[in-house]
Structure formats: structure tokens, C-alpha cells
Amino acid sequence: MESMKKILFLMMLVSLFACQKNKPTENKKARWIKNAFATLESNNFPRVKAIAWWNENFDNSFLKVNSSAESLNAYKTGVKSSTFITTATLNANKLIEPVSGIYHAAFPDFGGTEDVVTSDRILNFENLVNKKLVWAYFSNNWYNHIQFPATAVKTIHLAGKIPFIRMMPRTNFDEGGPDPNYTMQKIIDGIFDTALTQWAIDAAKTNIPLLVEFGTEVNGNWFPWNGQYNGAGETTGYGDLNLPDGPERFRDAYRHIIDICNNNGANNITWFFHADAYGVPNADWNKIENYYPGDDYIDWLGVSVYGPQESKDDYQDFVEIMSDIYPSLTNLSDKPIAILEFAVTEMN
């Protein structure tokens, strides 16, 4: 009898092991998304008043919400909560933080150049996640000239969303170096004032609410407006001798653009300051407070919060990333915070 018990016990262990072996492992991207929405709903970061998914695949990244059935389901399940709202609150044509809840928005796959704006792409994303958008986010690439993106703005507005324009002072998409044309000093010196004035006039003519940022993820040296390419940590080439020249030049270039818009009647713009959760290079001069134009200029703070963007990258959960950057944002200003880009790739 005792031997029979041992046999039955061993059989039970074998069966249990087989069940565990055959049990499917949880999709890591789905888990990251699930945890992100749970964290936001828990109000751990109460100043966060908007989120925008970056729905694009580039290089070896699989950032789209439908990169797997599990990931799409996790997004749909998380975003269906009433916490994530789809109606904007405006005051004098400016977006203000909601009384309660968190705005839901996205970059709805406007192509690799980030400016292929169509109503179908907006609708496709909304249908995919079963949730409407407050804004649609796209790039206004300056390339060889500065021009207000009137067609894209009209398309987004007619789709019932607020146009969110990323002013991108870049001649091309090359990363990791200075731009051959659009330096922060040239902007400060007024070299582009004629074009920027016309940009402002055209923006004002729309008479619709616009969301605008200049210099996306400014603390990242993958973009040419980062301080590394505009004076870095030097303190003797520009402005205040107590401030690093690179960030100070960005700050003043952004102020210059906002002043031009305000002086030309573009009071329908809500201005965002956009940093990345992790600055590169990791240097004191590259801290976000050195770039900030100030509360008199900026309406919202923005941040990019990405998990692994390639499967080989180290895993970082959403709450870990936010815990690293949130204190810096709240110390910077009491303005509302928007997670302007968040996404994660598929991981094995």
C-alpha cells in the first residue's frame, strides 16, 4: 500500500510538471501595457493628465498595439476604463487639464516620416483600440523650409481631434549629430524670423485649438537640438555665465518662437515642453531644468516613457521609468504632465 502511495504521488508530480511546462508564458509586452494602465489608474502619479501611445514600427521595433493579439487585448482592456477620457476641456482655445481623468491620445501611425496624416489612420487606430482620441500627434519637419502644416491640421480637425504639432528643426532624419542648418543660435539671432512669423500667422488663421511642442525629447542627443550640439556644458560662449550654453540656447530659441507666435495673434496654441525619461548624455548640464523655457511660456510638461524598444534591450517596467523621471518633472513646475509618447516592443 505504501509503495502504491509513492507511485500515485510521483504520477501527480509528473502531471503537475507537464501542466506547468505546457502552460503558455505571459506576453511581456502585454504585461508592460497592463501594468502601465494599472499604475495610471492607481493615481501613483497624480499630475499625469494625458497619455499618447506611439503607434509605429521602426527599425527592429514592434511598437504598434496590435503587434500581437495579447498586446492589443491588454491595451483595449486597460484603456476602456472611464479614467481615460476622450473629450477635451478648453479655455480660450487652450487645452487645460481635465477636472478628473486622463486624456487619451496617440501618434496613430502617420508613417516613418511622422507626417503622413490621413483621417483613415486616425479612424483605424480608434477602431483598433475601441477608444476615441483627444489629439493626433504628428511631426512638422522643417527640412529645407519652415511652413505651417495647414493640410495636416485641417485633416485632423475635420476628424474631430485636436492637432498636435511637433516642430522639428531638422534638415534630415540623421541622428546623433548637429543639424547643418537649424541651430539654436540661428533661431535666436532671427535668421528664420520671416518664415516663423508666417507660420504663426497661418496658425492664428485656423482659429482652432492647436497643441504645439518645439524640440521633442530635448535632453536626448539623438536629436540635433540637444544641448550637446549647441554649446553643451560650456558657460562662456552664450548668455548667463552660470548656465550651460547648450540648454540655455535651446531655452531661448523656444522662447523666441513662442514670442513670435504670441506677437502675431497665435493665441490658440497650447505649448508643451517635451523631455525624455532618460537624458543622453548623462551629465549635469543636460538636466531638464536647464532647458525649460519657464511657466510664463509653457502650458504643459511632456515626457516620453518607453519600455524596451528592441527585444534585446533590458526590461524596464512602466512604473520604474516613471518613478525615475516624475520627481524631476514635479520639481520643475506645477503644470500638468502629459506622457506624450509611451510604447514597448514585443519581447521573448
N, C-alpha and C positions, 0 to 999 in steps of 0.2 A: 504493500500500500504506500509505504514511504517513497519507494522508487517511482511509483506512478505519479505522486505529487510533484516530484522533481521534474519528471518528463513534461507534465502539464505546465509547470512553471516556466520551463525552458521554451516550450512552444509559445507561451504567452509573450515572453520576451522577444522571440523571433518575429512574432506577428506585430508587436509594437514597433520594433525596429524597422520592419518593412513599411509600416504605415508612415513613420517619420521620414523614411528615405524617399517615399513616393509623394510626400506632401509638397506641393509647389511652394517655392520660396517667394517671399513678398517682393514685389517690384519696388526697387529702391526709389525710382523717380516718383511713383505713386505715393510712397511713404513720405517723401520730402514734401510733396504737394499737400498731402493730408495734414502733416504737421504744421505746415505754413498757415493753412486756413484755421486750424485749431488754435494756433498761437495768436493769430489776429483776433479771433473771436473771444479769446480769453481776456483781452484787453491788457495784455502784458506790456504793450507799447501804446499807451492811450493817445499819444499825439499823432499816431498814424491815422490819416483821414482819407487816404486814397491808395489804390493799388492798380498796377497796369502790367499785365503779362506780356512778355516779349515773345510773340508767336512767330518764330522764324527758325529755319535750319540753315546753318552756315558752316563751312569747313567740315569738321568732323562732329559738329554738334547736332543734337536732335532735340531742339528746344520746344518744338510745337507740342501743344497739349495733346494732340492725337498721335504722338509717336508710338503709343501702344494703347490698347484698349483699357488696360489698368490705369494708365496715367490720365487718360481722358475721363474715366469714371471718377477718379479721385478729384479732379478739378471740378467736374459737374456737381459732385456731391458737396464739396466744400463751398462753392460759390453760390449754391442755391439758397443758402441761409439768408434770412432777411437782414442780417448785418451788412451785407454787401448790396449797396443801393445803386440805382440806375438813373435817378433824377437829380440834376444839378441844382444847387442853391446859388443864386446870383444876386449881387448887389451892385447896381450901377454898372452893369455889363462885366463885372469881375466875378470870378468863381471864389466863393467863400466856403469854409469848412461846413459840413453838414451838421445840423443840430444833433443828430445821432447817426451812427452807422459809418460805413466806409465806402467811398465811391469805387465803382468797378469800371476799369478801362483797359485798353490794350494797344499794343502795336500789332494790328491784325494782318501780319504778313504782307507788307507793302513792298516786297521784293528785296533783292540783295542790295540795291542802292537806297532802299528805305524810303522811296518817294514814288512808287508806282501805286498811286492812290486811286482806288475804284470803290464804288458803293457795293459791288458784289463781294469784295474781300471783307468789308465790314460785316455785311449780312451773313456771309459764310461763317465767320468766327462766332457771331452771336448765335446762329443756329447750332453750331458745333457744341457750344458750352451751355446752351439754353439760358443765356443771360444777356441782357442788353448792356451797352457800353455808354458811359458818360462822355468819354472823349476817345478820339482816334489819334494816335501818335505817329508822326512822320518827320522825315528829315528835309530841311530846306538847304540842300547842298549848294554852296556858293560857286564851286567850280571856277569858271573864268569870269563870272559876273554875279553881282548881287541883285536878286529880283524877288519881289514878293510872290509867293506861290498861290496866285489867285485861283487857278483852276482846281488845285487840290483842296483849298479851303472851301470853295463853293461845293465841291463834291461831298465833302464831309458834312458840311452844314445842311445840305439838302437831304442827307441820310439821317438827319435828326441828331447828330452828335456835335460836340464842341471840337473844333480843330485845335490840335496841339502841335505847334510848330517848333522843331528843333533847329535853331540857327546854327549851321555847321560851317565855320570859316575854314574850309579846306578846298584845295585845288584838285585833289585826288584822294583815293582811298588808301594810300600808302600809310602804314602805321609805324610808329616808333621813330619819328624824326620831325624836324621843323617843316612848316609849310613854306614853299618858295615865294608865296605872295602875301598871304594873310597873317601877318604878325600882329601881336597885340599892340606894339608900338605904332605901327602904321594906322591902326584903328584910332588910337589915342590922338595921333597927330592930324587926324581928319582927312587922310588920304581917300577914304571911301565915303566921305560925308554926303556927296551928291547922290550916290546910289542908296545909301542908308536913309536919307531924307525921303526919297521917292518910295522906298519900302514902307516907311512909316505912314506916308500919305495914303498909299494903297491899302494899308492895314486899317486905317481910320475909315476909309471909304466903305469898307464892308459893313460897318455899323453892326457887327455881330460879335459876341464874346469870343476872344481868342486867348489861348494859352500859349506862352512862348518861353523857351529857355535858350540861352546862349552858352555854348561851350559845354556840351554834355560830358559828364564824368571828368570834370576838370582836373581832379587830382590823379588821373591816370596818364602815364607818359605814352600810352598808345595813341593819344590824340595830340596834334601839334599845338593846341592852345594851352597845354600843360606848362607849368612854370619852368620845367627843365629846359624848354626851348625858347624861353623868353627872359632869361636872366637868372633862372634857378635861385640859389640862395645868396647870391651877391647882394650887397647892400649899398654900393657906392655908384651904381650906374643909373639909378632912377629913383625919384621920389624920396620918401622918408628913409633916412639912414638907419632906422631901427627895424625896418621891414624888409623881407626878402623881395628882390626886384621882380622875379618871375611871377609869383602870385599877385604882387601889387599891380603889375601891368595888366594882368587879366581883370582884376577888380575894377581898375579904372577904365579899361576898354568896355566892360559890361555897363558900367555907369554911363559912359559916353553914349552907348547905343540906346539905353533907356531914356536918357535926357533928350536925344533926338526924337524918339517916338513921342514922348510927352509934349515936346515943343511943337509937334506937328499934329496934335489932336488925336493921337492913337491911345486914347484913354480906355479903350475897350480891351486892353491886353492885361492878363494876369501873368505876372512874371515869376518864374521858377529858377531856383539855384539848384544845380544838379551835381552831386558828388558820387563817387563810387564808395562802396563799403570799405574797400581796402585801397589805400593810395599806393602808387608806384611812381617814383622810388619811395621807400620807407625812410623819410627824412623829416626833421622838424620843420624845415622851410615849406614842405609840401602838405602841411596840415590844412584842413578845410577852412579854418578860421582866417587863414591868410588870404584866401581867395574871395571871401564873402563880401558882396557889394554893400551890405547893410540893410537894416529893416526899412529904411526910407525908400529903398529901391525894390526890394524883393517881397513877394506876397506869400510864397510857399517855399519850403525846403524840399528837395528831392534827393532820392538815393537809389542806386542800383544794388540789388541783392540777388546775386547768382549763387546757386549751388554749383557742383561740378559742371563745367561746360563741355568736357570731353570725358569719356568713360575712364580714362587713365588718371584723371585728376583725383586728389584726395577728397573724401566725402566730408562735407560740412553741412550740418542741418541749418534750416532757416533761422531758428531761434538763436543758434550760436552766432551766426553772422550779424543778426540784428542786435544782439547783446553787445557786440563789439563796437558798432557804429552809433547806436541810439544815444548814448551819453554825449558823444561829440555833437550830434545834431541838436539835442535839447539844451546843451550849454551854449550853442551858437546863437539861438534865437527861440522865442516862444511862438514862432509861426507854425502853422500846421505842416505836417510831414506827409509827403506822397512817396510811396515806393514806385518810382517811375518805370523801373524795369525789374522784373523778377522772373526767373526761369531756372530750369535744370535739365541736364541731358539724361538719356537712358543709361543706366549702369548695369553691369553684370552682377 
